[in-house]
Amino acid sequence: MTAASRQDRGGALARRLTLGDAISIGLGSMIGAGVFAAFAPAAAAAGAGLLVGLVIAGFIAFCNATSSAQLAAQYPTSGGTYVYGRERLGAWAGFFAGWSFVVGKTASSAAMALTFATYAVPGPWVKPVAIAAVAVLTLVNSVGVTRTALLTRILVAIALVALTVAVVIGFTHTAASASQPGPQVTGYGVLQSAGFLFFAFAGYARIATMGEEVVEPERTIPRAIVTALGIALVLYALVAVSTLHALGAAGLADVAAPLGAVADTSGAAWPGVVIRIGAAAAALGALLAMIAGIGRTSLAMARESDLPRWFAAVHPRFRVPYRAELAVGLVVCVLVAVTDLRGAIGFSSFGVLLYYLIANASAWTQDRAHRRYPRLLAVAGAVGCVVLVATLPVPAIVAGIVVIAIGIGYRFVRLRVARRPPREEEIP
């Protein structure tokens, strides 16, 4: 059975997303994760070498984006690399990709909820407000994808205003920490910073996972992925250079909210307010798109019984996988209550890098008629994913291996049960 025919199992989604919608969803996913969460740990790992790490992460992301784009054009259905892995490499490869994506991005969603609340409210209120944000955005996603795209556009616009203010201040002001020596630059540290910063580029996956809802997917998806990634790379470079100029590598490594610290160098109160609002908006945009993407991948996995079939239901009016999205929202709320921001970044990067490893391997198998980019990019992307996974913090690697093993064990048991012949008393 082909990917297209599987859409009828549980109901097909409606194609309503335009090129602009798809770009906005990709940008909303990337901007919130990268600018407000990943630069501080990257600076702690590599100091000023994070600029080299940013280039490495951007190149690997570009390789992954080209693989995802050409696969999405050939298989324009929900599920992203879960579908591509099944079609090109087999059911186990698809499950490995889908499970890696779901667990990694669920942790990332919790991190974005906490980022929003950290900027928006005082400390004691952070977790309650984060849980409330998850609940509200889950409901928004559950009443239609066009509402998701519209809200994402608004949040991205607010975030871009705040980032513009931060970049201008960063290039025109400096703090005392700018003259202090930063962490030592080592090759390992640079690669680890690239692993953290890769977390910032992973948002374009949301475009591919929503392929069943994009208008003219063969043309729209590749353009949206490459455009969103290009805009994000330019933006990240400006933020990284301006932040290093204002705070220095030592200052950037030591602050929890680096762009807030940049605003403080101006001596005025209003830049800090603008940046707090922008950070909160960016985190909400990322959270909104992440919940949508996880829901679509869960839908695709449920269609194949790799998750319970109950999650394959599509709402008869709003044409969205509402059960999957409501379940994702519930799990994210639980994680918000028990996790912290920095620990989620490494764990999320672990899952997403494995997801793109399968994407690159799948793209390598495509025939010439469906290949839009050289095979060498897929090879470079796969090698880069493996290298960055190996340089992540040990706790993130250990936690990732444990959770991936749980998923593989679940599927193994399910297949064994499905193949078990019925006992005599069970035969009607």
C-alpha positions in Angstrom: 0.0 0.0 0.0 1.4 3.4 -0.9 1.6 6.5 1.3 -1.1 8.2 -0.6 -3.6 5.4 -0.2 -2.9 5.3 3.6 -4.5 8.7 4.0 -7.9 7.2 3.7 -7.3 5.1 6.8 -8.8 7.4 9.5 -9.6 10.2 7.1 -7.6 12.6 4.9 -6.6 16.0 6.0 -7.5 19.2 4.0 -5.0 21.0 1.8 -5.2 24.6 3.0 -1.7 25.8 3.7 -0.1 28.2 1.1 3.6 28.8 0.6 3.5 31.8 3.0 1.7 29.7 5.6 4.3 26.9 5.4 7.2 29.3 5.6 5.6 31.0 8.6 5.2 27.6 10.4 8.8 26.7 9.7 10.1 30.1 10.9 7.9 30.0 14.0 9.3 26.6 14.9 12.9 27.6 14.4 13.0 31.1 15.8 11.6 30.3 19.2 13.9 27.4 19.8 17.1 28.8 18.6 17.5 32.4 19.5 16.1 32.2 23.0 17.3 28.8 24.1 20.4 27.4 22.4 23.0 30.2 22.2 23.9 30.2 25.9 24.8 26.5 26.2 26.6 26.7 22.8 28.7 29.5 24.2 29.4 27.5 27.4 30.7 24.6 25.2 32.8 26.6 22.7 33.1 30.2 23.7 33.5 32.4 20.6 33.9 29.2 18.6 30.1 29.0 18.6 30.2 31.0 15.4 32.0 28.0 13.8 29.5 25.7 15.4 26.7 27.8 13.9 28.2 27.3 10.4 28.6 23.6 10.9 25.0 23.3 12.3 23.7 25.4 9.4 25.5 23.2 6.8 24.2 20.0 8.3 20.7 21.5 8.5 20.9 22.5 4.8 21.9 18.9 3.9 19.0 17.6 5.9 16.6 20.2 4.4 17.4 19.2 0.9 16.8 15.6 1.7 13.5 16.4 3.4 12.4 18.7 0.6 12.9 16.1 -2.2 11.3 13.4 -0.1 8.3 15.5 0.8 7.8 16.3 -2.9 7.6 12.6 -3.7 5.5 11.7 -0.6 3.3 14.7 0.2 1.5 13.2 3.1 1.5 13.6 6.9 4.3 12.1 8.9 7.5 13.4 7.4 10.5 11.0 7.8 8.3 8.4 9.4 6.6 8.0 6.0 9.9 8.4 4.0 11.7 5.8 6.1 8.9 3.3 5.7 8.7 3.8 1.9 12.4 3.8 1.2 14.0 1.7 4.0 11.3 -0.4 5.6 8.9 -0.3 8.5 11.5 -0.5 11.2 13.4 2.5 9.9 10.2 4.5 9.6 9.3 3.6 13.2 12.8 4.6 14.4 12.4 8.0 12.8 8.9 8.6 13.9 9.5 7.6 17.5 12.7 9.7 17.6 10.8 12.7 16.4 7.8 12.3 18.7 9.9 11.9 21.9 12.5 14.6 21.0 9.9 17.2 20.0 7.7 16.4 22.9 10.6 17.3 25.2 11.3 20.4 23.1 7.7 21.5 23.4 8.0 21.4 27.2 11.2 23.5 26.9 9.4 26.1 24.7 6.5 26.3 27.2 8.9 27.0 30.0 10.8 29.5 27.9 7.6 31.4 27.3 6.6 31.4 30.9 10.1 32.4 32.1 10.0 35.6 30.1 6.3 36.3 30.7 5.8 35.9 34.5 7.7 35.8 37.8 9.4 32.6 39.0 6.7 31.1 41.2 4.2 31.3 38.3 6.4 29.8 35.6 5.2 26.2 35.6 1.4 26.9 36.0 1.5 29.5 33.2 3.5 27.2 31.0 1.0 24.4 31.5 -1.9 26.9 30.7 -0.1 27.9 27.5 0.2 24.3 26.4 -3.5 23.7 27.0 -4.6 26.8 25.1 -2.4 26.2 22.1 -3.4 22.5 21.9 -7.0 23.7 21.6 -6.0 26.2 18.9 -4.4 23.4 16.9 -7.4 21.2 17.4 -9.8 23.6 15.7 -8.1 23.9 12.3 -4.7 24.2 10.7 -5.4 27.6 9.1 -5.8 29.1 12.6 -2.5 27.6 13.5 -0.8 29.3 10.5 -2.5 32.6 11.2 -1.5 32.7 14.8 2.0 31.6 13.9 2.4 34.5 11.5 1.4 37.0 14.2 3.8 35.5 16.7 6.7 35.4 14.2 6.2 39.1 13.4 6.3 40.0 17.1 9.5 38.0 17.6 11.2 39.6 14.6 10.6 43.1 16.0 12.2 42.1 19.3 15.2 40.5 17.6 15.7 43.6 15.5 15.9 45.6 18.7 18.3 43.1 20.2 20.6 43.1 17.2 20.8 46.9 17.0 21.6 47.2 20.7 24.1 44.4 20.5 26.1 46.1 17.8 26.0 49.5 19.5 26.5 48.7 23.2 28.9 46.5 25.3 28.9 45.1 28.8 31.9 44.7 31.1 31.9 41.0 30.4 32.7 41.7 26.8 36.4 42.2 27.7 36.6 39.0 29.8 38.2 35.8 28.3 35.6 33.2 27.4 35.6 29.4 27.6 38.5 27.8 25.8 37.8 26.9 22.1 38.4 23.3 21.3 37.4 21.1 18.4 35.1 19.0 20.6 33.5 22.1 22.1 32.8 23.5 18.7 31.1 20.3 17.6 29.1 20.2 20.8 28.0 23.8 20.3 26.9 22.7 16.8 24.8 20.0 18.3 23.1 22.5 20.6 22.6 25.0 17.8 21.2 22.3 15.5 18.3 22.3 17.8 17.6 25.8 16.5 17.3 24.7 12.9 15.0 21.8 13.3 11.8 23.7 12.7 11.6 23.1 9.0 10.7 19.5 9.8 7.3 20.8 10.7 6.7 21.8 7.0 7.4 18.3 5.8 5.3 16.6 8.6 2.3 18.7 7.4 2.7 17.8 3.8 -0.8 16.4 3.5 -2.2 19.9 4.2 0.0 22.0 1.8 -1.4 23.3 -1.4 0.6 22.0 -4.5 3.0 20.1 -2.2 5.5 19.0 -4.9 6.2 22.7 -5.6 5.4 24.4 -2.2 7.2 22.1 0.3 10.8 22.3 -1.2 10.5 26.1 -1.6 9.1 26.6 1.9 11.8 24.5 3.6 14.8 26.1 1.8 13.3 29.6 2.2 12.6 29.2 5.9 16.0 27.7 6.6 17.8 30.5 4.7 16.0 33.3 6.6 16.7 31.6 9.9 20.4 31.2 9.2 20.8 34.9 8.3 18.9 35.9 11.5 20.9 33.5 13.7 24.2 34.9 12.4 23.2 38.4 13.1 22.0 37.6 16.6 25.1 35.5 17.4 27.6 38.2 16.3 25.8 41.1 17.9 25.3 39.1 21.2 29.0 38.2 21.3 29.9 41.9 20.7 27.7 43.1 23.5 28.3 40.4 26.2 31.5 38.5 25.1 31.8 34.8 25.1 32.1 34.7 28.9 29.0 36.8 29.5 26.9 34.9 26.9 27.8 31.6 28.6 26.8 32.7 32.0 23.3 34.2 31.5 20.0 32.4 31.3 18.4 35.0 29.0 21.2 36.4 26.8 19.0 38.8 24.8 17.6 40.2 28.0 21.2 40.8 29.1 21.9 42.5 25.7 18.9 44.8 26.3 20.3 45.7 29.7 23.5 47.1 28.1 21.4 50.0 26.6 20.6 51.5 30.1 17.0 52.0 29.1 14.0 50.0 30.3 11.9 49.7 27.1 14.3 47.4 25.2 14.0 44.8 27.9 10.2 44.9 27.7 10.2 44.6 24.0 12.6 41.6 24.1 10.6 39.9 26.8 7.4 40.2 24.8 9.3 39.0 21.6 10.8 36.0 23.5 7.5 35.0 24.8 5.9 35.3 21.4 8.7 33.3 19.7 8.4 30.5 22.3 4.7 30.4 21.8 5.1 30.2 18.0 7.6 27.3 18.3 5.3 25.5 20.8 2.3 26.0 18.5 4.1 24.5 15.5 5.7 21.7 17.5 2.4 20.4 18.8 1.0 20.5 15.2 4.0 18.6 13.9 4.0 15.9 16.6 0.3 15.5 16.1 0.7 14.8 12.3 3.6 12.3 12.9 1.5 10.6 15.6 -1.4 10.4 13.1 0.8 8.8 10.5 2.2 6.3 13.0 -1.3 5.4 14.2 -2.4 4.8 10.7 0.2 2.0 10.6 -0.6 0.8 14.2 2.8 1.9 15.4 0.8 3.9 17.9 -2.7 2.9 19.0 -5.2 3.3 16.1 -7.4 5.5 18.3 -5.0 8.4 17.5 -5.7 8.1 13.7 -9.0 9.8 14.0 -9.4 13.1 12.0 -12.1 15.6 13.2 -15.0 15.5 10.7 -15.3 19.3 10.7 -11.9 20.8 11.4 -10.0 18.0 9.5 -7.2 17.8 12.0 -5.8 14.8 14.1 -7.5 16.1 17.2 -7.1 13.0 19.4 -3.3 12.8 18.7 -2.9 16.5 19.4 -4.9 16.4 22.6 -2.8 13.5 23.8 0.4 15.3 22.9 -0.7 18.4 24.8 -1.4 16.2 27.9 2.0 14.6 27.8 3.7 18.0 27.3 1.9 19.4 30.4 3.2 16.5 32.5 6.8 17.1 31.2 6.5 20.8 32.0 5.8 19.9 35.6 8.9 17.7 35.9 11.6 19.0 33.6 13.9 22.0 33.1 14.8 24.1 30.0 18.5 23.2 29.4 18.2 19.5 30.0 15.5 19.3 27.3 17.7 20.9 24.6 20.3 18.1 24.5 17.6 15.4 24.7 15.6 17.0 21.9 18.7 17.3 19.7 19.5 13.6 20.2 16.0 12.6 18.9 15.9 15.0 16.0 19.4 14.2 14.8 18.4 10.5 14.6 15.3 11.5 12.8 17.3 13.3 10.1 19.8 10.4 9.9 16.9 8.3 8.5 15.8 11.2 6.3 19.2 11.4 4.7 19.5 7.6 4.3 16.0 7.6 2.6 16.9 10.4 0.2 20.1 8.6 -0.8 17.9 5.7 -2.1 15.7 8.0 -4.3 15.9 7.5 -8.1 17.1 10.1 -10.5 13.6 11.2 -11.4 12.8 12.3 -7.8 16.2 13.5 -6.8 16.5 17.3 -6.8 19.9 17.6 -5.2 23.2 15.7 -5.4 23.5 12.5 -3.4 26.6 13.8 -1.7 24.5 16.2 0.3 22.5 13.3 1.8 25.8 11.5 2.7 27.2 14.7 4.3 24.0 15.2 6.2 24.0 11.6 7.6 27.6 11.7 8.6 27.0 15.1 10.3 24.1 13.8 12.3 26.1 10.9 13.7 29.0 13.2 14.6 26.8 15.7 16.4 24.9 13.0 18.3 28.2 11.6 19.6 29.3 15.1 20.9 26.1 15.8 22.9 26.3 15.8 26.7 26.4 12.2 28.1 23.2 12.5 30.1 21.3 13.5 27.0 22.8 10.5 25.1 21.9 8.1 27.9 18.4 9.4 28.3 17.9 9.3 24.5 19.1 5.7 24.2 16.8 4.6 27.0 13.7 6.2 25.5 14.5 4.9 22.0 14.9 1.4 23.4 11.5 1.7 25.1 9.9 2.5 21.8 11.6 -0.3 20.0 10.6 -2.7 22.7 7.0 -1.6 22.4 6.9 -2.2 18.7 8.6 -5.6 19.0 6.1 -6.8 21.6 3.2 -5.4 19.4 4.4 -7.3 16.4 4.8 -10.5 18.4 1.3 -10.2 19.7 -0.1 -9.5 16.2 1.6 -12.6 14.8 0.5 -14.9 17.7 -2.0 -17.5 16.4 -5.4 -17.4 18.2 -6.0 -20.1 20.8 -8.7 -22.6 20.2 -11.1 -21.0 22.6 -10.7 -17.6 20.8 -11.8 -19.0 17.4 -15.5 -18.3 16.8 
